[in-house]
Amino acid sequence: MVEEERYCVDILTQVASLRAALEQFGSIMLSMHIEECVYGDAQNGAFEHLSGEERMEEVRLTLSRFLK
């Protein structure tokens, strides 16, 4: 769109749509990580040895990375 010299507002609208889609995808991935990996029966079992507090720390760390 930039190379085609399209109207700036149209380009910004597309950027906003892309951002919203990426945010939604990130939220889905975050939920899946918490539900399946940290607290569920993850196939790799990476978190099965952690205590409840250690699992919560993983959730906190993941949230802080995601919300930057």
N, CA, C and O atoms as a Tripos MOL2 file, in Angstrom:
@<TRIPOS>MOLECULE
protein
  272   271    68     0     0
PROTEIN
NO_CHARGES

@<TRIPOS>ATOM
      1 N           0.8190   -1.1890    0.0000 N.3       1 MET1
      2 CA          0.0000    0.0000    0.0000 C.3       1 MET1
      3 C           0.8710    1.2640    0.0000 C.2       1 MET1
      4 O           0.5440    2.2560   -0.6510 O.2       1 MET1
      5 N           1.9690    1.2100    0.7310 N.am      2 VAL2
      6 CA          2.8700    2.3680    0.7640 C.3       2 VAL2
      7 C           3.4930    2.5740   -0.6100 C.2       2 VAL2
      8 O           3.5450    3.6930   -1.1210 O.2       2 VAL2
      9 N           3.9660    1.4770   -1.2020 N.am      3 GLU3
     10 CA          4.5780    1.5700   -2.5250 C.3       3 GLU3
     11 C           3.5840    2.0490   -3.5730 C.2       3 GLU3
     12 O           3.9590    2.6880   -4.5560 O.2       3 GLU3
     13 N           2.3130    1.7320   -3.3500 N.am      4 GLU4
     14 CA          1.2750    2.1700   -4.2740 C.3       4 GLU4
     15 C           0.8110    3.5900   -3.9770 C.2       4 GLU4
     16 O          -0.0610    4.1250   -4.6610 O.2       4 GLU4
     17 N           1.4050    4.1960   -2.9460 N.am      5 GLU5
     18 CA          1.0840    5.5590   -2.5200 C.3       5 GLU5
     19 C          -0.4080    5.7070   -2.2130 C.2       5 GLU5
     20 O          -1.0580    6.6670   -2.6270 O.2       5 GLU5
     21 N          -0.9230    4.7320   -1.4800 N.am      6 ARG6
     22 CA         -2.3250    4.7660   -1.0700 C.3       6 ARG6
     23 C          -2.5240    5.8190    0.0110 C.2       6 ARG6
     24 O          -1.5600    6.2760    0.6240 O.2       6 ARG6
     25 N          -3.7340    6.1900    0.2350 N.am      7 TYR7
     26 CA         -4.1140    7.1990    1.2180 C.3       7 TYR7
     27 C          -3.6540    6.7560    2.6130 C.2       7 TYR7
     28 O          -3.8800    5.6140    3.0140 O.2       7 TYR7
     29 N          -3.0120    7.6610    3.3410 N.am      8 CYS8
     30 CA         -2.4190    7.3370    4.6460 C.3       8 CYS8
     31 C          -3.4240    6.7380    5.6290 C.2       8 CYS8
     32 O          -3.0950    5.8040    6.3600 O.2       8 CYS8
     33 N          -4.6260    7.2640    5.6490 N.am      9 VAL9
     34 CA         -5.6350    6.7650    6.5840 C.3       9 VAL9
     35 C          -5.9790    5.3050    6.2700 C.2       9 VAL9
     36 O          -6.2190    4.5190    7.1860 O.2       9 VAL9
     37 N          -6.0040    4.9440    5.0060 N.am     10 ASP10
     38 CA         -6.2620    3.5590    4.6290 C.3      10 ASP10
     39 C          -5.1410    2.6450    5.1290 C.2      10 ASP10
     40 O          -5.3970    1.5420    5.6110 O.2      10 ASP10
     41 N          -3.9250    3.1060    5.0110 N.am     11 ILE11
     42 CA         -2.7780    2.3260    5.4910 C.3      11 ILE11
     43 C          -2.8490    2.1820    7.0080 C.2      11 ILE11
     44 O          -2.6430    1.0900    7.5370 O.2      11 ILE11
     45 N          -3.1380    3.2660    7.7040 N.am     12 LEU12
     46 CA         -3.2360    3.2180    9.1620 C.3      12 LEU12
     47 C          -4.3720    2.3100    9.6190 C.2      12 LEU12
     48 O          -4.2540    1.6470   10.6490 O.2      12 LEU12
     49 N          -5.4540    2.2710    8.8770 N.am     13 THR13
     50 CA         -6.5610    1.3770    9.1990 C.3      13 THR13
     51 C          -6.1090   -0.0770    9.0870 C.2      13 THR13
     52 O          -6.4670   -0.9040    9.9260 O.2      13 THR13
     53 N          -5.3390   -0.3850    8.0740 N.am     14 GLN14
     54 CA         -4.8180   -1.7440    7.9190 C.3      14 GLN14
     55 C          -3.8390   -2.0870    9.0350 C.2      14 GLN14
     56 O          -3.8430   -3.2120    9.5350 O.2      14 GLN14
     57 N          -3.0090   -1.1410    9.4280 N.am     15 VAL15
     58 CA         -2.0740   -1.3550   10.5380 C.3      15 VAL15
     59 C          -2.8540   -1.6570   11.8200 C.2      15 VAL15
     60 O          -2.4980   -2.5720   12.5620 O.2      15 VAL15
     61 N          -3.9090   -0.8950   12.0790 N.am     16 ALA16
     62 CA         -4.7310   -1.1100   13.2710 C.3      16 ALA16
     63 C          -5.3750   -2.4950   13.2480 C.2      16 ALA16
     64 O          -5.4490   -3.1660   14.2770 O.2      16 ALA16
     65 N          -5.8350   -2.9140   12.0880 N.am     17 SER17
     66 CA         -6.4350   -4.2440   11.9620 C.3      17 SER17
     67 C          -5.4180   -5.3380   12.2380 C.2      17 SER17
     68 O          -5.7190   -6.3230   12.9110 O.2      17 SER17
     69 N          -4.2330   -5.1620   11.7220 N.am     18 LEU18
     70 CA         -3.1710   -6.1430   11.9450 C.3      18 LEU18
     71 C          -2.7950   -6.2170   13.4190 C.2      18 LEU18
     72 O          -2.6190   -7.3070   13.9640 O.2      18 LEU18
     73 N          -2.6710   -5.0560   14.0660 N.am     19 ARG19
     74 CA         -2.3570   -5.0320   15.4950 C.3      19 ARG19
     75 C          -3.4170   -5.7640   16.3040 C.2      19 ARG19
     76 O          -3.0920   -6.5370   17.2050 O.2      19 ARG19
     77 N          -4.6890   -5.5230   15.9840 N.am     20 ALA20
     78 CA         -5.7830   -6.1700   16.7040 C.3      20 ALA20
     79 C          -5.7320   -7.6810   16.5230 C.2      20 ALA20
     80 O          -5.9530   -8.4330   17.4730 O.2      20 ALA20
     81 N          -5.4440   -8.1210   15.3170 N.am     21 ALA21
     82 CA         -5.3540   -9.5540   15.0460 C.3      21 ALA21
     83 C          -4.1950  -10.1800   15.8210 C.2      21 ALA21
     84 O          -4.3390  -11.2690   16.3760 O.2      21 ALA21
     85 N          -3.0570   -9.5040   15.8610 N.am     22 LEU22
     86 CA         -1.9100  -10.0190   16.6060 C.3      22 LEU22
     87 C          -2.1880  -10.0490   18.1020 C.2      22 LEU22
     88 O          -1.7790  -10.9900   18.7820 O.2      22 LEU22
     89 N          -2.8710   -9.0450   18.6230 N.am     23 GLU23
     90 CA         -3.2380   -9.0280   20.0450 C.3      23 GLU23
     91 C          -4.1510  -10.2010   20.3670 C.2      23 GLU23
     92 O          -3.9710  -10.8700   21.3850 O.2      23 GLU23
     93 N          -5.1260  -10.4540   19.5070 N.am     24 GLN24
     94 CA         -6.0500  -11.5600   19.7310 C.3      24 GLN24
     95 C          -5.3030  -12.8920   19.6830 C.2      24 GLN24
     96 O          -5.5420  -13.7670   20.5150 O.2      24 GLN24
     97 N          -4.4150  -13.0460   18.7280 N.am     25 PHE25
     98 CA         -3.6150  -14.2640   18.6260 C.3      25 PHE25
     99 C          -2.7580  -14.4400   19.8790 C.2      25 PHE25
    100 O          -2.6590  -15.5450   20.4140 O.2      25 PHE25
    101 N          -2.1410  -13.3570   20.3470 N.am     26 GLY26
    102 CA         -1.3300  -13.4140   21.5590 C.3      26 GLY26
    103 C          -2.1490  -13.8360   22.7630 C.2      26 GLY26
    104 O          -1.6770  -14.6240   23.5830 O.2      26 GLY26
    105 N          -3.3550  -13.3330   22.8860 N.am     27 SER27
    106 CA         -4.2250  -13.7060   23.9980 C.3      27 SER27
    107 C          -4.5760  -15.1900   23.9520 C.2      27 SER27
    108 O          -4.6110  -15.8650   24.9810 O.2      27 SER27
    109 N          -4.8310  -15.6790   22.7640 N.am     28 ILE28
    110 CA         -5.1320  -17.1100   22.6090 C.3      28 ILE28
    111 C          -3.9260  -17.9460   23.0070 C.2      28 ILE28
    112 O          -4.0650  -18.9350   23.7270 O.2      28 ILE28
    113 N          -2.7460  -17.5550   22.5440 N.am     29 MET29
    114 CA         -1.5360  -18.3040   22.8750 C.3      29 MET29
    115 C          -1.2410  -18.2470   24.3750 C.2      29 MET29
    116 O          -0.8250  -19.2470   24.9610 O.2      29 MET29
    117 N          -1.4510  -17.0990   24.9920 N.am     30 LEU30
    118 CA         -1.2480  -16.9620   26.4290 C.3      30 LEU30
    119 C          -2.1840  -17.8930   27.1850 C.2      30 LEU30
    120 O          -1.7520  -18.5950   28.0990 O.2      30 LEU30
    121 N          -3.4440  -17.9080   26.8180 N.am     31 SER31
    122 CA         -4.4120  -18.7960   27.4640 C.3      31 SER31
    123 C          -4.0200  -20.2580   27.2980 C.2      31 SER31
    124 O          -4.0820  -21.0400   28.2470 O.2      31 SER31
    125 N          -3.6180  -20.6160   26.0900 N.am     32 MET32
    126 CA         -3.2110  -22.0020   25.8410 C.3      32 MET32
    127 C          -1.9910  -22.3770   26.6770 C.2      32 MET32
    128 O          -1.9210  -23.4830   27.2130 O.2      32 MET32
    129 N          -1.0400  -21.4690   26.7880 N.am     33 HIS33
    130 CA          0.1670  -21.7470   27.5680 C.3      33 HIS33
    131 C          -0.1970  -22.0130   29.0240 C.2      33 HIS33
    132 O           0.2790  -22.9740   29.6280 O.2      33 HIS33
    133 N          -1.0400  -21.1590   29.5780 N.am     34 ILE34
    134 CA         -1.4230  -21.3270   30.9810 C.3      34 ILE34
    135 C          -2.2440  -22.5990   31.1770 C.2      34 ILE34
    136 O          -1.9620  -23.3910   32.0760 O.2      34 ILE34
    137 N          -3.2560  -22.7940   30.3370 N.am     35 GLU35
    138 CA         -4.1550  -23.9320   30.4950 C.3      35 GLU35
    139 C          -3.4910  -25.2730   30.2090 C.2      35 GLU35
    140 O          -3.6820  -26.2380   30.9490 O.2      35 GLU35
    141 N          -2.7150  -25.3290   29.1410 N.am     36 GLU36
    142 CA         -2.1740  -26.6130   28.7050 C.3      36 GLU36
    143 C          -0.7630  -26.8890   29.2160 C.2      36 GLU36
    144 O          -0.4500  -28.0130   29.6080 O.2      36 GLU36
    145 N           0.0820  -25.8690   29.2110 N.am     37 CYS37
    146 CA          1.4800  -26.1010   29.5670 C.3      37 CYS37
    147 C           1.7300  -25.9690   31.0740 C.2      37 CYS37
    148 O           2.3480  -26.8440   31.6810 O.2      37 CYS37
    149 N           1.2550  -24.8890   31.6670 N.am     38 VAL38
    150 CA          1.5610  -24.6370   33.0660 C.3      38 VAL38
    151 C           0.6810  -25.4630   33.9960 C.2      38 VAL38
    152 O           1.1710  -26.0300   34.9720 O.2      38 VAL38
    153 N          -0.6340  -25.5350   33.6970 N.am     39 TYR39
    154 CA         -1.5480  -26.2180   34.6060 C.3      39 TYR39
    155 C          -2.2070  -27.4600   34.0280 C.2      39 TYR39
    156 O          -2.8940  -28.1780   34.7540 O.2      39 TYR39
    157 N          -2.0200  -27.7300   32.7630 N.am     40 GLY40
    158 CA         -2.6800  -28.8850   32.1540 C.3      40 GLY40
    159 C          -1.7440  -30.0480   31.9670 C.2      40 GLY40
    160 O          -0.6510  -30.0920   32.5310 O.2      40 GLY40
    161 N          -2.1870  -30.9770   31.1770 N.am     41 ASP41
    162 CA         -1.3860  -32.1560   30.8390 C.3      41 ASP41
    163 C          -0.6190  -31.8910   29.5600 C.2      41 ASP41
    164 O          -0.9670  -32.4180   28.5030 O.2      41 ASP41
    165 N           0.4100  -31.0880   29.6470 N.am     42 ALA42
    166 CA          1.2140  -30.7810   28.4600 C.3      42 ALA42
    167 C           1.9610  -32.0330   28.0240 C.2      42 ALA42
    168 O           2.4310  -32.8110   28.8550 O.2      42 ALA42
    169 N           2.0630  -32.2140   26.7440 N.am     43 GLN43
    170 CA          2.7330  -33.4070   26.2150 C.3      43 GLN43
    171 C           4.1940  -33.4550   26.6230 C.2      43 GLN43
    172 O           4.7420  -34.5280   26.8770 O.2      43 GLN43
    173 N           4.8270  -32.2800   26.6850 N.am     44 ASN44
    174 CA          6.2530  -32.2960   27.0230 C.3      44 ASN44
    175 C           6.4890  -32.3500   28.5220 C.2      44 ASN44
    176 O           7.6080  -32.6270   28.9550 O.2      44 ASN44
    177 N           5.4540  -32.0910   29.3330 N.am     45 GLY45
    178 CA          5.5850  -32.1880   30.7830 C.3      45 GLY45
    179 C           6.5990  -31.2340   31.3840 C.2      45 GLY45
    180 O           7.1570  -31.5200   32.4430 O.2      45 GLY45
    181 N           6.8470  -30.1190   30.7420 N.am     46 ALA46
    182 CA          7.8990  -29.2070   31.1840 C.3      46 ALA46
    183 C           7.6440  -28.6100   32.5620 C.2      46 ALA46
    184 O           8.5910  -28.2410   33.2560 O.2      46 ALA46
    185 N           6.3800  -28.5080   32.9710 N.am     47 PHE47
    186 CA          6.0650  -27.8360   34.2290 C.3      47 PHE47
    187 C           5.4980  -28.7740   35.2870 C.2      47 PHE47
    188 O           5.0930  -28.3150   36.3550 O.2      47 PHE47
    189 N           5.4600  -30.0720   35.0190 N.am     48 GLU48
    190 CA          4.8210  -30.9930   35.9470 C.3      48 GLU48
    191 C           5.5390  -31.0890   37.2920 C.2      48 GLU48
    192 O           4.9130  -31.4490   38.2890 O.2      48 GLU48
    193 N           6.8030  -30.7850   37.3450 N.am     49 HIS49
    194 CA          7.5650  -30.8810   38.5880 C.3      49 HIS49
    195 C           7.4850  -29.6210   39.4450 C.2      49 HIS49
    196 O           7.9980  -29.6120   40.5650 O.2      49 HIS49
    197 N           6.8560  -28.5620   38.9480 N.am     50 LEU50
    198 CA          6.8190  -27.2960   39.6700 C.3      50 LEU50
    199 C           5.7220  -27.2660   40.7240 C.2      50 LEU50
    200 O           4.6550  -27.8570   40.5550 O.2      50 LEU50
    201 N           6.0110  -26.5560   41.8260 N.am     51 SER51
    202 CA          5.0010  -26.3450   42.8590 C.3      51 SER51
    203 C           3.9920  -25.3150   42.3700 C.2      51 SER51
    204 O           4.1910  -24.6830   41.3320 O.2      51 SER51
    205 N           2.9160  -25.1510   43.1170 N.am     52 GLY52
    206 CA          1.9050  -24.1570   42.7640 C.3      52 GLY52
    207 C           2.4830  -22.7580   42.6710 C.2      52 GLY52
    208 O           2.1580  -22.0080   41.7510 O.2      52 GLY52
    209 N           3.3400  -22.4020   43.6200 N.am     53 GLU53
    210 CA          3.9530  -21.0640   43.6070 C.3      53 GLU53
    211 C           4.8800  -20.9020   42.4040 C.2      53 GLU53
    212 O           4.9210  -19.8340   41.7940 O.2      53 GLU53
    213 N           5.6190  -21.9460   42.0610 N.am     54 GLU54
    214 CA          6.5020  -21.8790   40.8940 C.3      54 GLU54
    215 C           5.6930  -21.7550   39.6030 C.2      54 GLU54
    216 O           6.1120  -21.0690   38.6700 O.2      54 GLU54
    217 N           4.5550  -22.4050   39.5490 N.am     55 ARG55
    218 CA          3.6880  -22.2790   38.3780 C.3      55 ARG55
    219 C           3.1380  -20.8610   38.2700 C.2      55 ARG55
    220 O           3.0610  -20.3030   37.1750 O.2      55 ARG55
    221 N           2.7540  -20.2730   39.4140 N.am     56 MET56
    222 CA          2.2710  -18.8950   39.4040 C.3      56 MET56
    223 C           3.3740  -17.9380   38.9610 C.2      56 MET56
    224 O           3.1050  -16.9610   38.2620 O.2      56 MET56
    225 N           4.6000  -18.2110   39.3610 N.am     57 GLU57
    226 CA          5.7180  -17.3660   38.9250 C.3      57 GLU57
    227 C           5.8860  -17.4570   37.4110 C.2      57 GLU57
    228 O           6.1850  -16.4550   36.7610 O.2      57 GLU57
    229 N           5.7000  -18.6350   36.8500 N.am     58 GLU58
    230 CA          5.7490  -18.7970   35.3920 C.3      58 GLU58
    231 C           4.6540  -17.9670   34.7300 C.2      58 GLU58
    232 O           4.8910  -17.3240   33.7070 O.2      58 GLU58
    233 N           3.4650  -17.9800   35.3090 N.am     59 VAL59
    234 CA          2.3640  -17.1760   34.7760 C.3      59 VAL59
    235 C           2.7140  -15.6940   34.8620 C.2      59 VAL59
    236 O           2.5090  -14.9590   33.8950 O.2      59 VAL59
    237 N           3.2370  -15.2400   36.0020 N.am     60 ARG60
    238 CA          3.6250  -13.8330   36.1560 C.3      60 ARG60
    239 C           4.6780  -13.4300   35.1260 C.2      60 ARG60
    240 O           4.5690  -12.3790   34.4950 O.2      60 ARG60
    241 N           5.6850  -14.2630   34.9610 N.am     61 LEU61
    242 CA          6.7580  -13.9780   34.0080 C.3      61 LEU61
    243 C           6.2150  -13.9040   32.5810 C.2      61 LEU61
    244 O           6.5630  -13.0040   31.8160 O.2      61 LEU61
    245 N           5.3690  -14.8540   32.2410 N.am     62 THR62
    246 CA          4.7900  -14.8670   30.8970 C.3      62 THR62
    247 C           3.9220  -13.6280   30.6620 C.2      62 THR62
    248 O           3.9830  -13.0140   29.5970 O.2      62 THR62
    249 N           3.1190  -13.2680   31.6590 N.am     63 LEU63
    250 CA          2.2860  -12.0610   31.5350 C.3      63 LEU63
    251 C           3.1360  -10.8150   31.3780 C.2      63 LEU63
    252 O           2.8270   -9.9520   30.5570 O.2      63 LEU63
    253 N           4.2050  -10.7130   32.1580 N.am     64 SER64
    254 CA          5.0490   -9.5090   32.0430 C.3      64 SER64
    255 C           5.6900   -9.4080   30.6660 C.2      64 SER64
    256 O           5.8500   -8.3030   30.1460 O.2      64 SER64
    257 N           6.0580  -10.5240   30.0690 N.am     65 ARG65
    258 CA          6.6190  -10.4980   28.7210 C.3      65 ARG65
    259 C           5.5660  -10.1330   27.6860 C.2      65 ARG65
    260 O           5.8300   -9.3700   26.7570 O.2      65 ARG65
    261 N           4.3630  -10.6870   27.8590 N.am     66 PHE66
    262 CA          3.2950  -10.4660   26.8970 C.3      66 PHE66
    263 C           2.7690   -9.0440   26.9510 C.2      66 PHE66
    264 O           2.4030   -8.4800   25.9200 O.2      66 PHE66
    265 N           2.7260   -8.4610   28.1340 N.am     67 LEU67
    266 CA          2.1100   -7.1460   28.2950 C.3      67 LEU67
    267 C           3.0630   -5.9830   28.0700 C.2      67 LEU67
    268 O           2.6620   -4.8320   28.2440 O.2      67 LEU67
    269 N           4.2860   -6.2350   27.6950 N.am     68 LYS68
    270 CA          5.2430   -5.1360   27.4350 C.3      68 LYS68
    271 C           4.8000   -4.3040   26.2750 C.2      68 LYS68
    272 O           5.4750   -3.3410   25.9120 O.2      68 LYS68
@<TRIPOS>BOND
     1     1     2 1
     2     2     3 1
     3     3     4 2
     4     3     5 am
     5     5     6 1
     6     6     7 1
     7     7     8 2
     8     7     9 am
     9     9    10 1
    10    10    11 1
    11    11    12 2
    12    11    13 am
    13    13    14 1
    14    14    15 1
    15    15    16 2
    16    15    17 am
    17    17    18 1
    18    18    19 1
    19    19    20 2
    20    19    21 am
    21    21    22 1
    22    22    23 1
    23    23    24 2
    24    23    25 am
    25    25    26 1
    26    26    27 1
    27    27    28 2
    28    27    29 am
    29    29    30 1
    30    30    31 1
    31    31    32 2
    32    31    33 am
    33    33    34 1
    34    34    35 1
    35    35    36 2
    36    35    37 am
    37    37    38 1
    38    38    39 1
    39    39    40 2
    40    39    41 am
    41    41    42 1
    42    42    43 1
    43    43    44 2
    44    43    45 am
    45    45    46 1
    46    46    47 1
    47    47    48 2
    48    47    49 am
    49    49    50 1
    50    50    51 1
    51    51    52 2
    52    51    53 am
    53    53    54 1
    54    54    55 1
    55    55    56 2
    56    55    57 am
    57    57    58 1
    58    58    59 1
    59    59    60 2
    60    59    61 am
    61    61    62 1
    62    62    63 1
    63    63    64 2
    64    63    65 am
    65    65    66 1
    66    66    67 1
    67    67    68 2
    68    67    69 am
    69    69    70 1
    70    70    71 1
    71    71    72 2
    72    71    73 am
    73    73    74 1
    74    74    75 1
    75    75    76 2
    76    75    77 am
    77    77    78 1
    78    78    79 1
    79    79    80 2
    80    79    81 am
    81    81    82 1
    82    82    83 1
    83    83    84 2
    84    83    85 am
    85    85    86 1
    86    86    87 1
    87    87    88 2
    88    87    89 am
    89    89    90 1
    90    90    91 1
    91    91    92 2
    92    91    93 am
    93    93    94 1
    94    94    95 1
    95    95    96 2
    96    95    97 am
    97    97    98 1
    98    98    99 1
    99    99   100 2
   100    99   101 am
   101   101   102 1
   102   102   103 1
   103   103   104 2
   104   103   105 am
   105   105   106 1
   106   106   107 1
   107   107   108 2
   108   107   109 am
   109   109   110 1
   110   110   111 1
   111   111   112 2
   112   111   113 am
   113   113   114 1
   114   114   115 1
   115   115   116 2
   116   115   117 am
   117   117   118 1
   118   118   119 1
   119   119   120 2
   120   119   121 am
   121   121   122 1
   122   122   123 1
   123   123   124 2
   124   123   125 am
   125   125   126 1
   126   126   127 1
   127   127   128 2
   128   127   129 am
   129   129   130 1
   130   130   131 1
   131   131   132 2
   132   131   133 am
   133   133   134 1
   134   134   135 1
   135   135   136 2
   136   135   137 am
   137   137   138 1
   138   138   139 1
   139   139   140 2
   140   139   141 am
   141   141   142 1
   142   142   143 1
   143   143   144 2
   144   143   145 am
   145   145   146 1
   146   146   147 1
   147   147   148 2
   148   147   149 am
   149   149   150 1
   150   150   151 1
   151   151   152 2
   152   151   153 am
   153   153   154 1
   154   154   155 1
   155   155   156 2
   156   155   157 am
   157   157   158 1
   158   158   159 1
   159   159   160 2
   160   159   161 am
   161   161   162 1
   162   162   163 1
   163   163   164 2
   164   163   165 am
   165   165   166 1
   166   166   167 1
   167   167   168 2
   168   167   169 am
   169   169   170 1
   170   170   171 1
   171   171   172 2
   172   171   173 am
   173   173   174 1
   174   174   175 1
   175   175   176 2
   176   175   177 am
   177   177   178 1
   178   178   179 1
   179   179   180 2
   180   179   181 am
   181   181   182 1
   182   182   183 1
   183   183   184 2
   184   183   185 am
   185   185   186 1
   186   186   187 1
   187   187   188 2
   188   187   189 am
   189   189   190 1
   190   190   191 1
   191   191   192 2
   192   191   193 am
   193   193   194 1
   194   194   195 1
   195   195   196 2
   196   195   197 am
   197   197   198 1
   198   198   199 1
   199   199   200 2
   200   199   201 am
   201   201   202 1
   202   202   203 1
   203   203   204 2
   204   203   205 am
   205   205   206 1
   206   206   207 1
   207   207   208 2
   208   207   209 am
   209   209   210 1
   210   210   211 1
   211   211   212 2
   212   211   213 am
   213   213   214 1
   214   214   215 1
   215   215   216 2
   216   215   217 am
   217   217   218 1
   218   218   219 1
   219   219   220 2
   220   219   221 am
   221   221   222 1
   222   222   223 1
   223   223   224 2
   224   223   225 am
   225   225   226 1
   226   226   227 1
   227   227   228 2
   228   227   229 am
   229   229   230 1
   230   230   231 1
   231   231   232 2
   232   231   233 am
   233   233   234 1
   234   234   235 1
   235   235   236 2
   236   235   237 am
   237   237   238 1
   238   238   239 1
   239   239   240 2
   240   239   241 am
   241   241   242 1
   242   242   243 1
   243   243   244 2
   244   243   245 am
   245   245   246 1
   246   246   247 1
   247   247   248 2
   248   247   249 am
   249   249   250 1
   250   250   251 1
   251   251   252 2
   252   251   253 am
   253   253   254 1
   254   254   255 1
   255   255   256 2
   256   255   257 am
   257   257   258 1
   258   258   259 1
   259   259   260 2
   260   259   261 am
   261   261   262 1
   262   262   263 1
   263   263   264 2
   264   263   265 am
   265   265   266 1
   266   266   267 1
   267   267   268 2
   268   267   269 am
   269   269   270 1
   270   270   271 1
   271   271   272 2
@<TRIPOS>SUBSTRUCTURE
     1 MET1         2 RESIDUE 1 A MET
     2 VAL2         6 RESIDUE 1 A VAL
     3 GLU3        10 RESIDUE 1 A GLU
     4 GLU4        14 RESIDUE 1 A GLU
     5 GLU5        18 RESIDUE 1 A GLU
     6 ARG6        22 RESIDUE 1 A ARG
     7 TYR7        26 RESIDUE 1 A TYR
     8 CYS8        30 RESIDUE 1 A CYS
     9 VAL9        34 RESIDUE 1 A VAL
    10 ASP10       38 RESIDUE 1 A ASP
    11 ILE11       42 RESIDUE 1 A ILE
    12 LEU12       46 RESIDUE 1 A LEU
    13 THR13       50 RESIDUE 1 A THR
    14 GLN14       54 RESIDUE 1 A GLN
    15 VAL15       58 RESIDUE 1 A VAL
    16 ALA16       62 RESIDUE 1 A ALA
    17 SER17       66 RESIDUE 1 A SER
    18 LEU18       70 RESIDUE 1 A LEU
    19 ARG19       74 RESIDUE 1 A ARG
    20 ALA20       78 RESIDUE 1 A ALA
    21 ALA21       82 RESIDUE 1 A ALA
    22 LEU22       86 RESIDUE 1 A LEU
    23 GLU23       90 RESIDUE 1 A GLU
    24 GLN24       94 RESIDUE 1 A GLN
    25 PHE25       98 RESIDUE 1 A PHE
    26 GLY26      102 RESIDUE 1 A GLY
    27 SER27      106 RESIDUE 1 A SER
    28 ILE28      110 RESIDUE 1 A ILE
    29 MET29      114 RESIDUE 1 A MET
    30 LEU30      118 RESIDUE 1 A LEU
    31 SER31      122 RESIDUE 1 A SER
    32 MET32      126 RESIDUE 1 A MET
    33 HIS33      130 RESIDUE 1 A HIS
    34 ILE34      134 RESIDUE 1 A ILE
    35 GLU35      138 RESIDUE 1 A GLU
    36 GLU36      142 RESIDUE 1 A GLU
    37 CYS37      146 RESIDUE 1 A CYS
    38 VAL38      150 RESIDUE 1 A VAL
    39 TYR39      154 RESIDUE 1 A TYR
    40 GLY40      158 RESIDUE 1 A GLY
    41 ASP41      162 RESIDUE 1 A ASP
    42 ALA42      166 RESIDUE 1 A ALA
    43 GLN43      170 RESIDUE 1 A GLN
    44 ASN44      174 RESIDUE 1 A ASN
    45 GLY45      178 RESIDUE 1 A GLY
    46 ALA46      182 RESIDUE 1 A ALA
    47 PHE47      186 RESIDUE 1 A PHE
    48 GLU48      190 RESIDUE 1 A GLU
    49 HIS49      194 RESIDUE 1 A HIS
    50 LEU50      198 RESIDUE 1 A LEU
    51 SER51      202 RESIDUE 1 A SER
    52 GLY52      206 RESIDUE 1 A GLY
    53 GLU53      210 RESIDUE 1 A GLU
    54 GLU54      214 RESIDUE 1 A GLU
    55 ARG55      218 RESIDUE 1 A ARG
    56 MET56      222 RESIDUE 1 A MET
    57 GLU57      226 RESIDUE 1 A GLU
    58 GLU58      230 RESIDUE 1 A GLU
    59 VAL59      234 RESIDUE 1 A VAL
    60 ARG60      238 RESIDUE 1 A ARG
    61 LEU61      242 RESIDUE 1 A LEU
    62 THR62      246 RESIDUE 1 A THR
    63 LEU63      250 RESIDUE 1 A LEU
    64 SER64      254 RESIDUE 1 A SER
    65 ARG65      258 RESIDUE 1 A ARG
    66 PHE66      262 RESIDUE 1 A PHE
    67 LEU67      266 RESIDUE 1 A LEU
    68 LYS68      270 RESIDUE 1 A LYS
